[in-house]
């Protein structure tokens, strides 16, 4: 599993968890070593993901953390395509 995928999965596991999750539990779920989970948690905390806890205690994510949308909505895609069409026709106007 690539690191980016693993970081995303850790965020998902912690968002859905009702109680603190240990690194051993996450490592078993993701089929990696406990050490990899510790490094990934540290990387996520460095990126300001609100993960609290520690080794041997377990990790939780503060409520209210959401990932930004990875895809545009239908109306946003339409507006972007119109803007691209206008720019490609020499008109540099914004809608």
Secondary structure, 3 states (H helix, E strand, C coil): CCHHHHHHHHHHHHHHCCCCECHHHHHHHHCCCHHHHHHHHHHHHHCCCCEEEECCCEEEECCCCCCCCCCCCHHHHHHHHHHHHHHHCCCCCCC
